[in-house]
Amino acid sequence: MTPPASPGWYVDPANPALESWWNGIAYTHSRPRTDTAPPDASASPHPTPAYLAVPAPARPRPAGVSPKSRTVAAILGFFLGALGIHRFYLGNIGLGIALLVIGPFTGLIWNLVDWIIVLAGAAHDGENLPVTEWS
């Protein structure tokens, strides 16, 4: 169910040549339309509130911070850390290959330490930007 439109002058659904005052419940006063545009045949009898059409603004990312998600890197590091997949995700291809090749032979200590680095927010992406955002 859509919320009722805010009070204001709207094209009368029964007579498109008139504007009627919508008080939030029903149309009341009428007057001749002030615009010269032809009525829209596809218009809804109840106007859509303007606040429903406005998209939410994107949350800006601070300058100098990686667009990569620390949450995704931490989850990949936990489940696939022995394969270095989280480092491939962050763009550290060389470190990812090193973890893939040498990581299993270190008794998984390197993988655990690297996962803690990601959790602590000290990891950097392939462009040397800090990965600090949890989103």
CYANA upper distance limits for C-alpha pairs under 8 A (distance plus 0.5 A):
  4 PRO  CA     24 GLY  CA      6.56
  4 PRO  CA     25 ILE  CA      7.93
  4 PRO  CA     49 PRO  CA      8.26
  5 ALA  CA     24 GLY  CA      6.45
  5 ALA  CA     46 HIS  CA      7.84
  5 ALA  CA     47 PRO  CA      6.84
  5 ALA  CA     48 THR  CA      6.85
  5 ALA  CA     49 PRO  CA      5.59
  6 SER  CA     22 TRP  CA      8.20
  6 SER  CA     23 ASN  CA      7.86
  6 SER  CA     24 GLY  CA      6.20
  6 SER  CA     49 PRO  CA      7.14
  7 PRO  CA     21 TRP  CA      7.72
  7 PRO  CA     22 TRP  CA      5.62
  7 PRO  CA     23 ASN  CA      5.04
  7 PRO  CA     24 GLY  CA      5.63
  8 GLY  CA     21 TRP  CA      6.10
  8 GLY  CA     22 TRP  CA      5.90
  8 GLY  CA     23 ASN  CA      7.26
  9 TRP  CA     19 GLU  CA      6.57
  9 TRP  CA     20 SER  CA      6.05
  9 TRP  CA     21 TRP  CA      5.09
  9 TRP  CA     22 TRP  CA      6.68
 10 TYR  CA     19 GLU  CA      5.84
 10 TYR  CA     20 SER  CA      6.05
 10 TYR  CA     21 TRP  CA      6.90
 10 TYR  CA     22 TRP  CA      7.28
 10 TYR  CA     47 PRO  CA      7.77
 11 VAL  CA     15 ASN  CA      8.27
 11 VAL  CA     16 PRO  CA      6.28
 11 VAL  CA     17 ALA  CA      8.07
 11 VAL  CA     18 LEU  CA      6.63
 11 VAL  CA     19 GLU  CA      4.94
 11 VAL  CA     20 SER  CA      6.65
 11 VAL  CA     33 ARG  CA      7.99
 12 ASP  CA     16 PRO  CA      5.87
 12 ASP  CA     17 ALA  CA      8.01
 12 ASP  CA     18 LEU  CA      6.13
 12 ASP  CA     19 GLU  CA      5.66
 12 ASP  CA     20 SER  CA      5.79
 12 ASP  CA     27 TYR  CA      8.42
 12 ASP  CA     30 SER  CA      8.43
 12 ASP  CA     45 PRO  CA      8.09
 13 PRO  CA     44 SER  CA      8.11
 13 PRO  CA     45 PRO  CA      5.38
 13 PRO  CA     46 HIS  CA      8.27
 16 PRO  CA     39 PRO  CA      6.37
 17 ALA  CA     32 PRO  CA      6.82
 17 ALA  CA     33 ARG  CA      6.31
 17 ALA  CA     39 PRO  CA      8.07
 18 LEU  CA     30 SER  CA      6.85
 18 LEU  CA     31 ARG  CA      6.06
 18 LEU  CA     32 PRO  CA      4.99
 18 LEU  CA     33 ARG  CA      5.40
 19 GLU  CA     30 SER  CA      6.03
 19 GLU  CA     31 ARG  CA      5.82
 19 GLU  CA     32 PRO  CA      6.41
 19 GLU  CA     33 ARG  CA      5.70
 20 SER  CA     27 TYR  CA      6.43
 20 SER  CA     28 THR  CA      6.86
 20 SER  CA     29 HIS  CA      5.99
 20 SER  CA     30 SER  CA      4.70
 20 SER  CA     31 ARG  CA      6.89
 21 TRP  CA     27 TYR  CA      5.96
 21 TRP  CA     28 THR  CA      5.89
 21 TRP  CA     29 HIS  CA      5.72
 21 TRP  CA     30 SER  CA      6.84
 22 TRP  CA     26 ALA  CA      6.24
 22 TRP  CA     27 TYR  CA      4.98
 22 TRP  CA     28 THR  CA      6.88
 23 ASN  CA     27 TYR  CA      6.96
 23 ASN  CA     28 THR  CA      7.68
 43 ALA  CA     47 PRO  CA      8.31
 44 SER  CA     48 THR  CA      8.37
 48 THR  CA     52 LEU  CA      7.85
 49 PRO  CA     53 ALA  CA      8.02
 50 ALA  CA     54 VAL  CA      7.46
 61 ARG  CA     65 VAL  CA      7.61
 61 ARG  CA     67 PRO  CA      8.12
 64 GLY  CA    129 LEU  CA      6.68
 64 GLY  CA    130 PRO  CA      8.01
 65 VAL  CA    129 LEU  CA      6.01
 65 VAL  CA    130 PRO  CA      6.00
 65 VAL  CA    131 VAL  CA      6.92
 65 VAL  CA    132 THR  CA      7.41
 65 VAL  CA    133 GLU  CA      8.35
 66 SER  CA    124 HIS  CA      8.22
 66 SER  CA    125 ASP  CA      7.13
 66 SER  CA    129 LEU  CA      5.56
 66 SER  CA    130 PRO  CA      6.16
 66 SER  CA    131 VAL  CA      5.65
 66 SER  CA    132 THR  CA      7.79
 66 SER  CA    133 GLU  CA      8.27
 67 PRO  CA    131 VAL  CA      8.01
 67 PRO  CA    133 GLU  CA      8.28
 68 LYS  CA     90 LEU  CA      7.07
 68 LYS  CA    125 ASP  CA      7.98
 68 LYS  CA    131 VAL  CA      6.83
 68 LYS  CA    133 GLU  CA      8.04
 69 SER  CA     73 ALA  CA      6.87
 69 SER  CA    131 VAL  CA      7.32
 69 SER  CA    132 THR  CA      8.09
 69 SER  CA    133 GLU  CA      6.28
 69 SER  CA    134 TRP  CA      6.18
 69 SER  CA    135 SER  CA      6.15
 70 ARG  CA     74 ALA  CA      6.46
 70 ARG  CA    118 VAL  CA      7.31
 70 ARG  CA    119 LEU  CA      7.80
 70 ARG  CA    121 GLY  CA      7.85
 70 ARG  CA    131 VAL  CA      6.38
 70 ARG  CA    132 THR  CA      6.62
 70 ARG  CA    133 GLU  CA      6.24
 70 ARG  CA    134 TRP  CA      5.43
 70 ARG  CA    135 SER  CA      7.65
 71 THR  CA     75 ILE  CA      6.70
 71 THR  CA    133 GLU  CA      8.39
 71 THR  CA    134 TRP  CA      5.58
 71 THR  CA    135 SER  CA      7.01
 72 VAL  CA     76 LEU  CA      6.56
 72 VAL  CA     86 HIS  CA      8.43
 73 ALA  CA     77 GLY  CA      6.38
 73 ALA  CA     86 HIS  CA      5.54
 73 ALA  CA     87 ARG  CA      8.15
 73 ALA  CA     89 TYR  CA      7.46
 73 ALA  CA     90 LEU  CA      7.62
 73 ALA  CA    118 VAL  CA      7.42
 74 ALA  CA     78 PHE  CA      6.59
 74 ALA  CA     86 HIS  CA      7.82
 74 ALA  CA    115 TRP  CA      7.02
 74 ALA  CA    118 VAL  CA      6.55
 74 ALA  CA    119 LEU  CA      6.61
 75 ILE  CA     79 PHE  CA      6.78
 76 LEU  CA     80 LEU  CA      5.81
 76 LEU  CA     81 GLY  CA      6.95
 76 LEU  CA     85 ILE  CA      6.88
 76 LEU  CA     86 HIS  CA      5.52
 77 GLY  CA     81 GLY  CA      4.53
 77 GLY  CA     82 ALA  CA      8.32
 77 GLY  CA     84 GLY  CA      7.65
 77 GLY  CA     85 ILE  CA      7.40
 77 GLY  CA     86 HIS  CA      5.57
 77 GLY  CA    111 ASN  CA      8.22
 77 GLY  CA    114 ASP  CA      8.45
 77 GLY  CA    115 TRP  CA      6.00
 78 PHE  CA    115 TRP  CA      7.24
 80 LEU  CA     84 GLY  CA      7.09
 80 LEU  CA     85 ILE  CA      6.38
 80 LEU  CA     86 HIS  CA      7.72
 81 GLY  CA     85 ILE  CA      6.72
 81 GLY  CA     86 HIS  CA      7.01
 81 GLY  CA    111 ASN  CA      6.12
 81 GLY  CA    112 LEU  CA      8.23
 81 GLY  CA    115 TRP  CA      7.65
 82 ALA  CA     99 LEU  CA      7.31
 82 ALA  CA    100 LEU  CA      7.13
 82 ALA  CA    103 GLY  CA      6.50
 82 ALA  CA    104 PRO  CA      6.65
 82 ALA  CA    108 LEU  CA      7.15
 82 ALA  CA    111 ASN  CA      6.36
 83 LEU  CA     96 GLY  CA      8.06
 83 LEU  CA     99 LEU  CA      6.74
 83 LEU  CA    100 LEU  CA      5.00
 83 LEU  CA    101 VAL  CA      8.50
 83 LEU  CA    103 GLY  CA      7.88
 84 GLY  CA     88 PHE  CA      7.17
 84 GLY  CA     95 LEU  CA      8.13
 84 GLY  CA     96 GLY  CA      5.15
 84 GLY  CA     97 ILE  CA      7.48
 84 GLY  CA     98 ALA  CA      8.34
 84 GLY  CA     99 LEU  CA      5.48
 84 GLY  CA    100 LEU  CA      5.81
 84 GLY  CA    103 GLY  CA      8.38
 84 GLY  CA    111 ASN  CA      8.21
 85 ILE  CA     89 TYR  CA      6.76
 85 ILE  CA     96 GLY  CA      6.97
 86 HIS  CA     90 LEU  CA      6.80
 86 HIS  CA     96 GLY  CA      8.04
 87 ARG  CA     91 GLY  CA      6.76
 87 ARG  CA     92 ASN  CA      5.67
 87 ARG  CA     93 ILE  CA      7.14
 87 ARG  CA     95 LEU  CA      6.97
 87 ARG  CA     96 GLY  CA      5.33
 88 PHE  CA     92 ASN  CA      6.04
 88 PHE  CA     93 ILE  CA      5.72
 88 PHE  CA     95 LEU  CA      8.44
 88 PHE  CA     96 GLY  CA      5.80
 90 LEU  CA    124 HIS  CA      7.93
 90 LEU  CA    125 ASP  CA      5.24
 90 LEU  CA    126 GLY  CA      6.70
 91 GLY  CA    125 ASP  CA      6.00
 91 GLY  CA    126 GLY  CA      4.70
 91 GLY  CA    127 GLU  CA      8.17
 92 ASN  CA     96 GLY  CA      6.54
 92 ASN  CA    125 ASP  CA      6.73
 92 ASN  CA    126 GLY  CA      5.36
 93 ILE  CA     97 ILE  CA      6.67
 93 ILE  CA    126 GLY  CA      8.21
 94 GLY  CA     98 ALA  CA      6.71
 95 LEU  CA     99 LEU  CA      6.59
 96 GLY  CA    100 LEU  CA      6.56
 97 ILE  CA    101 VAL  CA      6.60
 98 ALA  CA    102 ILE  CA      6.16
 98 ALA  CA    103 GLY  CA      7.52
 99 LEU  CA    103 GLY  CA      4.90
 99 LEU  CA    104 PRO  CA      8.20
 99 LEU  CA    110 TRP  CA      8.38
 99 LEU  CA    111 ASN  CA      7.85
100 LEU  CA    104 PRO  CA      7.92
102 ILE  CA    106 THR  CA      7.25
103 GLY  CA    107 GLY  CA      7.90
103 GLY  CA    108 LEU  CA      6.56
103 GLY  CA    110 TRP  CA      6.75
103 GLY  CA    111 ASN  CA      6.93
104 PRO  CA    108 LEU  CA      6.16
106 THR  CA    110 TRP  CA      6.83
108 LEU  CA    112 LEU  CA      6.81
109 ILE  CA    113 VAL  CA      6.70
110 TRP  CA    114 ASP  CA      6.52
111 ASN  CA    115 TRP  CA      6.57
112 LEU  CA    116 ILE  CA      6.78
113 VAL  CA    117 ILE  CA      6.79
114 ASP  CA    118 VAL  CA      6.96
115 TRP  CA    119 LEU  CA      6.79
116 ILE  CA    120 ALA  CA      6.51
117 ILE  CA    121 GLY  CA      6.88
117 ILE  CA    122 ALA  CA      5.88
117 ILE  CA    123 ALA  CA      6.30
118 VAL  CA    122 ALA  CA      6.55
118 VAL  CA    123 ALA  CA      5.56
118 VAL  CA    131 VAL  CA      8.35
121 GLY  CA    130 PRO  CA      7.83
121 GLY  CA    131 VAL  CA      6.60
121 GLY  CA    132 THR  CA      5.68
122 ALA  CA    130 PRO  CA      7.26
122 ALA  CA    131 VAL  CA      7.68
122 ALA  CA    132 THR  CA      8.24
123 ALA  CA    130 PRO  CA      6.53
123 ALA  CA    131 VAL  CA      6.26
124 HIS  CA    128 ASN  CA      5.66
124 HIS  CA    129 LEU  CA      5.74
124 HIS  CA    130 PRO  CA      4.88
124 HIS  CA    131 VAL  CA      5.91
125 ASP  CA    129 LEU  CA      6.02
125 ASP  CA    130 PRO  CA      6.98
125 ASP  CA    131 VAL  CA      6.96
